[in-house]
Amino acid sequence: MPDWTTHVIAGWLTGKAIKRDVTIVVVGSLLPDVFKIQLLFDFLKIDTHGFFDPLHTPIGTILVALLISLLFEMHKLAFFLLLVGASTHYFLDFFLIHVSDGIRLFFPLSWKGYQIHAISSGNYWVTIIAILAIIFYFLFKKFSHA
């Protein structure tokens, strides 16, 4: 189940692999889930799905990344790194069996969702593998400098 832990680890490992600002890549890996702010509005009985649902689409993520990147001095690099992180998120989510039809790749042209149907959202093996990957990374780094 690519949960936030898995998305953070994937973003962190990707940031380390490309040897860039890991923090920005990790933030990018969580960007597609910014739409979950609607849970607060759901609790308050305010329907915001029409506004927030498009944020969990590639075009929505690109727009959010563009806005966030403007906060950085090197906004083009920040935008690129946010998108690299977001791409790890979508890559992992693509394998899930989604209740809501999958990733809407072509929004706003189409609301059709795409998914591979490989991993149940209740399956924690992806998270366990991600945690093991980060442990092996730290062990490799520790012993390669010894």
C-alpha angles and dihedrals in degrees: 000000000000096000125163091279091056093044091051092049092047090049092047093049091046091050090051091047094053091040095229136121100313094194094061091047090051091050087050090051088061097041097094089059093057085100088074088082083087088076087075090053091046088055089052089049092244115138108225100150093112089057103039103033093072089059088073091063127088092251091048091050091048090053093048090047090050091053093047093046090060087069090067129078090225093045097165092055091044091050091050093048092047089053092048089055092045090051089059088053094052092043091057094041091051090070095053127102097237123204089209100054098269134266117350096222097171101043125169090030092049138008091207112130125220127205141150097225093222105125128040114228087237093056112106097185092099090055092047091049090049091051090049090049091055092046090052090047091055093044091049091049092047096050097037090061094046 
